[in-house]
Amino acid sequence: MSDVRWLPVNGARHAMRKEQHQRELGTEVVALCGEVITLIRPSETDWFWDSCPECWFVAKIINSTPTFARTLHRL
């Protein structure tokens, strides 16, 4: 399960931590690349935008790092 959520905004698909994505529409959050984005309801075609390369790089690191929740079943 991914700890990152994606949202197409400002011409690219940006990533944020799962907790940020659960906030209300219109809220400003900082994407993994450092860009401040506003949570919106994207159109179906917005999802065709390219992923932000900086967000992609950071998301890969976050998703490859084990978290307590992911390793809990091993205890």
FENGI-V199248 format. One record per pair of residues at least 6 apart in sequence whose C-alpha atoms are under 8 Angstrom apart, sorted by the first residue. I is the first residue (numbers start at 0). J is the second residue. If there is no record, write none. Layout:
# FENGI-V199248
I:J
I:J
This chain:
# FENGI-V199248
1:62
2:16
2:17
2:61
2:62
3:14
3:15
3:16
3:17
3:58
3:61
3:62
4:14
4:15
4:16
4:17
4:20
5:12
5:13
5:14
5:15
6:12
6:13
6:14
6:38
6:41
6:46
7:13
7:41
7:45
7:46
7:48
8:36
8:37
8:39
8:41
8:45
9:36
10:45
10:48
11:48
11:49
11:50
11:51
12:46
12:48
12:49
12:50
12:51
13:30
13:31
13:32
13:50
13:51
13:54
14:30
14:31
14:32
14:51
14:54
14:55
14:58
15:29
15:30
15:31
15:54
16:30
16:31
19:28
20:38
22:38
23:38
24:37
24:38
24:39
24:40
25:37
25:38
25:39
26:37
26:38
27:35
27:36
27:37
27:38
28:35
28:36
28:37
28:38
29:35
29:36
30:36
30:54
31:53
31:54
31:57
31:58
32:51
32:53
32:54
32:57
